[in-house]
Amino acid sequence: MSLLKQHEILFEPVKIGPVTAKNRFYQVPHCNGAGDSEPHTLAAMRGMKAQGGWGVVCTENMMIDPSSDISPYPAVRLWDQDDINNQIMSVEKIHQFGALAGAELAHFGMGASNRVSRMVSIGPSSRPTMEAMDPVQSKRMSLRDIQELLKRQRTAALRAKHAGFDIVYVYMSHENAIGSQFLSSKLNDRTDHYGGSLENRARLFREMIEVTKDAVGDRCAVAVRIATAQIKDNAFVEAAEIRDMIAMFAELPDLWDVNVNNWAMDSATSRFGKEGHQESYIDYVKKVSSKPVVGVGRFTSPDTMASQVRRGILDLVGMARPSIADPFLPNKVYQGRSDDIRECIGCNICVAGENSYSMMRCTQNPTMMEEWRRGWHPEHFPQIKPEKQSDRVLVVGGGAAGLECALTLAKRGITVTLAEKSKRFGGRINEESSLPGLTEWIRVKDYRLQQLQQMPNVDLFLDSELSAEQVLAFGFEHVVVATGSQWRRNGLGRNHMTPILEHDTDNLFTPNDIMTGTQLSGHIIIYDDDGAYLSSALAEKLIVQGCQVSIVTPHETYASWTALTLERSRLLPHLHKLGIRILCGHRLQCFDGRQVTFSHGYDNEIFRLTIEGMVTVTSREPDDDLYQQLRADPTLLDTVGIKSLRRIGDCQAPALIAHAIFSGHEAGRQILAEKTIEVPRREVKYLDTNTITFN
């Protein structure tokens, strides 16, 4: 296969100030939850993308000094020589494969509470800090403070240049950027020449670009990341003013990196934003500036990417989440292998890592952030030794874990048989992707199944429910049980440690019932003790069926986990618009098939409703009967020649689809491996032995 003619435009070089990107594939800055305490992990991750063919690979926000401290969020800093040394490691990995390295310098101003540095937050005015609920305010910056900030920007730019970066950013994208705060007439109430008119409010932004270009513009391109539209009710900068400002400074930076504000709109999940959803907000920038423009839109189709370039929307195709799902996306397009791309499903599991103070994960790509920690490569797999090539593996269960395990084994050259009891592969992926807003999740199955169907060392069997006796009789050397789980009907969950409902209660349903086609009518209660995304999608499906739906949860806030994926702020208005009532802090007491009883969490006040049905979204029961039967007699396994038996995915520990994929991938790498990694490598910090002195 070779590059398709319609995609050739994507591989044209693009000049960006004094540097040139080898193609139009641009990994825009994105958070990853590692921070500067994980330099090897970050360097390996970024180097993997460069190896995958990206023309530009950028860092996340890099705080320029301690007055912008967002701890405990895992931030990257560029404060001193040690930080430069950390970044050199990433730059070298990026340059190794011919990509440009971009450094996104940032100061969060009143968006930083400075919990660890304990420096006073700064901003155009004295306002409550925006980053968290800490009851602290920023100080109004003096003219001297502003000059000091510009010096810090210049110094950080020089550090980035010294580390070897090719592109240096001035960050002004979201409300947590100090330049954006000065630009806002709602946040900036100054009466000096940094306040009042648009030209005055934009003065700091212009000066930050100028000092950066003066410091590093001889060798580095200077990029500006800016939100071209504020898509929320209380936008702090009017869209017309942003347009005017971009026109005012159209030729000042070497590159415009454009997106929308706020983060939930910018990194919209597939439920709320489809591919290319930002086009109408960013398309004007190229009309007013001759400088290259990069923008995002969760691009997964090379046709869409090429179209935006041809139509003059973008010069460089920016991607964050798609580069996480498939670091080798550019190479696959170049090789004419677009069907082999692991397409981003827009679930925002990656974002949830950052928001939960942990390294990002990816549903589609289990190797993300494991390149250094476990030595995993997304495209290359350790091949089986010749003396072990006669060993065969049976994987029972063709859901997320089973598909990923079978694919990983097959890519290692191992002979695999995958048996699924139902009439189609996919398991819970099929069920959840049938719900409103989650249709793109089917890509998790489609990618793996399409790959498996092309592999000569794989046998696929549907409608094949296996008993323990059959598994023992087949003669496989290795058996993997991936039989999944089912949602519990008895109410057991986070807030109910013992069952509270009878299985045979009339009008009592589980998510599996709804997702597999059970039709309901009348007033339906969804009892959500899960706190994630599923109850809202089920509620929307029941609304489509014509039901009246109420969601009741014992939690103080509804679907709190969705705040991590940036969905909650959009989910609640969406459900309200659909007429779905939400009651928080109500604990289920009993349900007799018609009347449901709750008690309020504050005072145990009893609350009763007569309804036509209830769906319990509480917890899941692993379907591990087959595994338990097989492991009951280890001597029998030895007798029939089974060398290893393991369970993976939901039948071991029900969790997210991302966890099931990871579990399957890990098992696929461990079976018949010469060396297994049970515990990932970790970064070790060495104590500074210099004498501590006190003033």
N, C-alpha and C positions, 0 to 999 in steps of 0.2 A: 504494500500500500504506500501511497505517496500523497503529498500535500494537494488538496483539492484547489482548483483554480479560484473558486469563489472565496477561499480563505487566505490567498497569497498576500492580500493587503495587510493581514495581521502580522506578517513577518517582515514588514518594511522597517528599516531603522528610523528612529525619531531623534532629532537633535533637540536637546534641552539645555539651553545656555551653552556652557563650555564643554558639556559632555553629550554622549550619544547613546541612547538605549538601542540595543540590537534588534528589538522587536517592539510590538505594541502591548505586550502582556505585562501589566504593571500590578504587582502585589502592593496594594495601598497599606498604609499603617493600620495595624489592628492589635488590640489587646490579646494577651494569651495566658494571663494568670500566673506567669512564672516570675517576672520581676528580675532585678539584677542579682538576686541570690542564686540564680540558676544559669550562669553564663554558658556552660557547656551545652545545656539543654537548648537554650535559645540559638546558639551558634549552629548546632546540628540541624535544628528545625529550619532555620533560614537557609542554610547551605543546601538542604534537601530541595527546597523550592528552586534555588538557582540551578541545581542539577536537573530539575524538571523542566527547565527551559524559560523561566521568567526573565524578562528583560530588565526589570527593576524589582528589588526586594527591599522593603522598608521595615524599620523598627516600629514599635508602638510609641505612645507618648513617652518622651524622655524629659523628666523634670530638670530644669536648668539650674535650680539652686534650692536650698532648704526652706525657703519661704513658700515653696509650692510642694508641700508634703501631704500626700493622700493616703498614708498608712492608715489602716492595715491593708489597703488594696496593694497588691504586689506590683509596685511601680519600678520602672527603670530610671536611673538617675545618671546625670552627666555632670557631676559636681567636682570631680577631682581626677587625679592621675589614675587611681585604681579603677574608676569607672571607664576611663579611656582604654585601659588594658583589657577590661571585660569586652568592650565593643570591638576592639581590634580582632578578637577571636571570631566574631560574627562577620566582620567585613572581609576577613581573609577567606572564610568559607563561601561567602557570596561571590567574591571576585574569582574564586577558583574555577567557576563555571561561566565566567564572562558576563555576569549580571552587574548592574549598577546597584550600589548600596545607598539607601536613603535613611536619613536620621530625622525623626519628627521631634524637634525641640518644642517644649511646651512649658507654659506657666499658667497655673489654674486660678491665680488671683483669689477672689472670694469663693472660688470653688474648692479651695483646699482648707481643711480645718487645722492642719499642722499639728496633729495629735502627738507625733513623736518628736519632731524638731522643736515644738513649743514656741516657734516664732509666731509673731502676730500676723494674721492673715491680712492681705492687702488687696485694694481694689480702687475703683474710681470714687467710691463713696463708702460710708459705713453702713453695711447691711448684714443681716444674718448670713453666715456662710451657707453655701448652696449644696455642699457635698453631703452633709449628714444632718442629723438632728441635734448635734452638739449646740448648746445654748451660748454660742460665741458669735461675735461679729467681726467683720474686717475693719481695718482703719482706712480712712480716706488718705490716699497717697499725696504726699507733698510733691512739688516740682523736683525736689532733690531725690525723693523716692523714685520718681519716674526716670530720672537720669541714671540712677543706680540700677534700675531694672534693665535699661538699654545696655548698660555695661555688662550685666550678667548675660544678656542674650548674645552679645558679641563674644564674650569669653566662651560660652557654651558652643557657639558656632566654630570657634577656633579649635576647641577640643574635638568636635566632630570631624573637622578637617584633619586634625592630627591623627585621629583614629583611622582615617582613610576613606571616610564617606564621600560619595560623589554628589549627593543631593542633600541639602540642608533645608529643613522646613521652618517656616513661621506658622505656628498653629493658631487658627482662629475659627475652628469649625463649629464648636458647640458652645453653650452658655458657660461651660467651665473654662473657657479660654479668656485670659485677661484682656486681650485685644477686643474680643466680642463684648465683654462687659463695658469697656470704655465706649464702644460703638452704640450701645443701647441707651436710648433716651429714657428708658424706664429704670435702668440701674445707675446711669451716670447723671447726677444732678449738679455737676460742677459748674462754676461760673467763670473759670479761667479759660485759657485757650486750648484746653483739653475737654471742654464741655460746651453745650449749647448747639451750635450748628453742626451739620453732618461733617463738614470739613474739619471742624475742631475735634469732634468725637472720633474721627478716623485718623487723627494725627498720630496717635501712638502706634497704630497698625502700620502706617506708612514709615514711621521712624524705625520700627522693628525690622521691616524689610530692608531699609537702607543700611542700618548698621550691620545686618547679616551679609548683605552683598559687599559692603566695604571690607568686611573681615575675610570672607572666603570666596567671593565671586570670581576671583581670578582662576580658580580651579574647580569650584563646586557650583552646581546649579542651585539656585534659591527658589524653593517652591512655597506656595501659600496654600494651606488647606482651609477652605471656607465653606460654610453652609449658605447656599444660595437662596434658601427659603426656610422660614420658621413655621413648621407645620404643626401648630397647636393653638389652642384658643388664646392663650396668654403669651403670644410671641413677643420676645423681648426686643427684637429688631424687625421693623417693617420690611416686607419684601421689596418694596419700591426703593427704600434706602440702600438695601444691599445691592440692588441693580445699579443704582447711581454710583455707589462707592466702587464697584468693580469696574465700571466705565471710567471712573476718575483715575484709577490706578491700573488700567488695562495692560499697560506695557511694562510695569515696574518689576514684577517677579519673572522668573524664567519659566515657570509652570504654574497653572491653576489646577489645584486638586479640589474638585467641587462635590458636594453632597448636600443632604438636607438635615435639618435639626428638628426634633431631638433624636437621641440615639434609638429610641423605639421606632421612630419613623425611618431613620437611616438604615438600621439593620432590622428591617421588618421581617417577621417570620413569614413563611409561605402562606400562612393563614390570612395575613393582612397585606402582603405585597408580593406581586408576581415579578417574573424576570423583567428587568428594564423599567421598573416602576418609577425611577427617578427622572426619566428623560424629560418630562414636561417642566420640571423645575430647574434643570441645569442647561437646557439647550440654547439659552441666549448667550452664554459666556463666549463661545467661539465667534459669535456675531460682533462682539465688541473688542475682542483681543486677538492679536496675531500670534500670541504665545500658545504653546501646546496645552491642551486641556485633558485631564484624566478624570473620569467619573465612574461611579459604581452602579450596581443594579442587580446584584446576585446573579450574574451572568453564568449560564450553563451551556448555552447553545452557541457554537462558533458562528452560525448564520446570523444570530442577533448581534454578536460582537462586531462582525464585519459590516453589518448594516448600519450600526451607529457610526462607524468610521466613515463609510461611504457617504452617508447623509450629512456629514459635517457636525455631528453631535459631539464626538470625542476624537482625540488624536491617539490617546492611549486608553486601553480598556482596563479599568481598575477592578480588582477583585480582592476580597478578603476571605469570606467564607468559602467560595469556590476553590480558592487556593489551599484551604485547609482540607476540604473534602478530597481534593486530588492535586497534590503538589506537582504532578507530571502532566497537568492539563495542556500546557503549551506544546510539549513534545508530542503528545497524542494527536493534537490537531495537525502539527507539522507532518506527522507520519501518516495522516489520513485515517487515524484510528479514533474518530470522535465517538464511536459506539462504545469504546473502552473507557470513557471518562466516567469516574465516580461522581455523579452530579450531586451538588448540594441539595438537601431537601428542605432547607430553611427552618430547621427545628430549633436552632439557637442553643443547642447543647454546648457549643463552643463558648458562647457568651455567658452561659450559666456558670462555667468554671471561673471566669474572671469575677463575676458577681458574688461568688461564694468563696473568694479568696483562695482559689486552687487553680491548678493548671488546666487549661482547656482540654476538652475531649471532643471527639467528633463521631457522630453516629456512623457515617459512611467510611471514615478512615481511622481504624483503630490504632494505626501506627503514629498518629499525630502526637507529638511531644514525647514519643518513646524512641526517637531515633538515636539519642545518646544513652538514655536511661536503660533501655533494653537492647539496643543495637538493632532495632527493627527498621527495615527499608520498605516503603510502600509498594515497590514493584519487584524487588529482588528477594528471593527466598532460598535458604540453604537447602541444597539438594540432598536427597537420600543417598546414603552410602550403598555401593553396589551389593555388598553382602546382606543388606536389609531390604533389597528391592522385592523380594518375594512376599514380604509382609503386606497384608491387606487390612484396610480399615472399614468397618461398618459404622455409619452414622445413622442413628435412629431418630428421626424428627427433622423435617425440612423447614423449620421456622428460621428466625434470624440467626440464632447460634449455630444451628445445624448447617445452614447454607454457608456461613462464613467459615466454619471449621472444615467442611468438605472442600471449599475453594482453596483454602490455605494449604491443606494437605495435597491437593491435586497439583498446585503450583510448585510444590516441592518434589514432584515426580512420584508420589505415592498413589497406589491403586485404591480408589475409594468407591464405596457403594453407599448411596444415600436413599433411605427408605422413609416415605411419608405416608401416614395412615389415611389422610384425606385425599380428595381428588385434585388438589392443587398445592403447590409449594407456597410457602410464605408465612403460615401460622398467623400470629397476631398482627403481622404487617398487613395482611389482607384485611383483617377486621378493622384496625385503626385507620387505615387509609380510606376506608369506605365512609368515614365520618366527614361532615362538612368542614372544609378548610384544611384537611390533612391528606388530600389526594396525592400530593407530591411525595409523600412518604413511601409510596409503592416503589419508588426508585431503589430503595434498599433491597427489595427482592429482585427487581428486574435486572439490576446490574449483576448480581451474583448468579442468578439463574442463567442469564445470557452467557456469562463466562463459562459456567459449568457445562452447558450444552455443547460447547465447542471443544471440550477436552476429551481426548481419547481414553484417558485413564479413569474416567468417571462413569459409573452406571447410576441412572436415576430411576427410581420406582415410586409411583403413586399408588394410592388405594392399597397400601401394604402395611396394615397394622400387624406388628410382630409380637409374638409371645416370647417369654423367656426360653421356653423349650426350643422354639425355632432359632433364636439367636445362638443358643448353645450348639445347635446342630449344624449351623452353616459353615463353621470352620474358619471364621475370621480370626486373625491374630490380635486385633485391637477393636474394641467396641466403645463407641461414644454415644451416650444417651442424651438426647436434646429434645425431650418430649414436652417441654413448655410448662404452662400452668393455667389455671382457671380462676376467675374471680370468685371469691367466696360469697355464699348466699346467706351466711349466718351472722353477718355484722361484725365479725372479729376484725379489729384494726388498731390504729394508733390509740384511740381513746377507749376502745373496748377490748380488754385483754383476754376476755373469754367470750364465747358465742352468746348472743342475746336473741337470736331469731331461729325459728324452726325451719328446716329445709322445705317442708311441705306446706308452708304458709301460702294461702291463696294470694294472687296478685303481687308476689314478690319476685323480682327479677334481678339479674346481674348484668353488667356491661356486655358480657358475651352474648346474652339473649338479644339485646338491642342491636349489637353489631352484626349478628347473623340473621337479622331479618324479622324478629318478633315485632308485630304491630300492636301499638297501644293506643288508647283513647282516653279522653277525660282528663282529670287533674292528676298529674303524676309528680311524685316527690322523688328527687334524686338526693340520696343521703351521701354526702361526700366527706369521707374521713381520710381521703387520699391526699388532697391538697394540691394536686397537679393539674394537668391540662385536660384529663379525660372527661370529667363531669360536664364541662362546658360544651364540649363537642357532642356528647350524648344529648344534652339538653337541646342543642340546636337541631339535632336530627329528630327529636320528638316534636319540636315545634313544627318542623316540616310535615310531620305526620298529622298535624292538627291538634296536638295535645296542649293543655295548659300545664306549664312546667314551673315548679318551684325547686330551688336548690337549697338544702339545709345542711349546714356543716357545724360540727362541734368546735371548730377552730375560731379564733378571734377574728381572723381575716380570711376572706375567701381566696382559695387557689394561690396561697402565698408563694408557692414554688414558681409560679409563672412570672413573678416579678424578676426572677433570675434570668429568664429568657426574654425579658423586655415585653412580654405580652400583656401583663396584668393591666397596665394603663390603658390599653386599647380593648382588652377583653371585657372589662366591666361596662363601659358605655355600649359596646356591641350587644351584650346580653340584655341590658336595660332597654335598648331599642327593640329587641325581639319580644319584650314583655315578660322576661324571665325574672321572677322574684327570687332574691337571695336573702336567707336568714343565717346570720353567723351566731356562734356561741350557744347553739341549741343541741343538746345531747339526746340521742335516740334512747328511748326507754322500752318501747314495745310496739308491735304492729300485728294486728289480728286479721289482716287481709282487707280491711275496710278503714279502720281507724288507726291512726298513728299517733303516738304520744311522745312528746319531747319535754325535756326540762331545761330551763335557761341556766347557763353556766354561772351567772352571778348570784342568783338567789334561789335556784332550783324551782322556780315557778313553773307549773305544769302548763303545757301548751298542746292542744289536741286538734287534729284535722281529720275530716272524712275525705278519703281519696279513692281513686280508681286503681292505683298501683304505686309501688315504690321500687326504685332501682338503687341497690346498695353498691357504692363505689368505696370499698373499704380496704381490702387487701386480697392477695391471691394465694391459692394453695398450689404448691408444686406438684406436677404430675410425674412423680418419681417412682411409681409402683414397679415399673420394669427394672429400673436400676436397683431397687431394694431386693427384688427377687433374684437378680443376677448375682448380687454381692452376698447373698445369704450363705452361700457355700463356696468359699474361696478354693477349696480343694477340687471342686467340680470344674471351676474355671481352668485350673491347671490341667486337669484331665483332658478337656476338650481343646486345649492349646490356646486359650485366650491369655495373652501376655499382659494386657492392660485393659482396665475398665474405668471409665470416668463419666461423670455427668457434667453438663455445662448449661449455661444460660438460665432461663427461668425455672427449669426443673431442679436446679441447684439452689438458686436464690433469686426470686422474681425481682425485677428492677426495670429500668428503662431499656428501650431497644438498643441504645448505645452500649449498655452494659452487656447485653446478650451478644452483640457483635464482638465486643472485646473478649468476652469469655470464649467464644468460638475461635477467634483468631489466636488467642494464647494457646489453646489446646492444639490447634493445628500446627503450631510451631514446636510444641513440646513433644508430641508423639514421635517416636523414633529419632529424636534429636540426640546428637552427640553430647551436647551440653545444654542444660535448661537454665533459664534465669527465673528463679522463684521470687527474688526480691530485686527490684530495679536499683541501678546505681544511684547514688545520691551525691549532691555537691557537699563537700566538707569545707567548713570554714576554719581556718587556723587562727588561733589567738595571737594578737600582737603582743610580743614579749617586752616591748619597750616599757620603761619605768613610767608609772602613772604619777603625775604630780598634780597637786591641788593649789589653786590660787587663793 
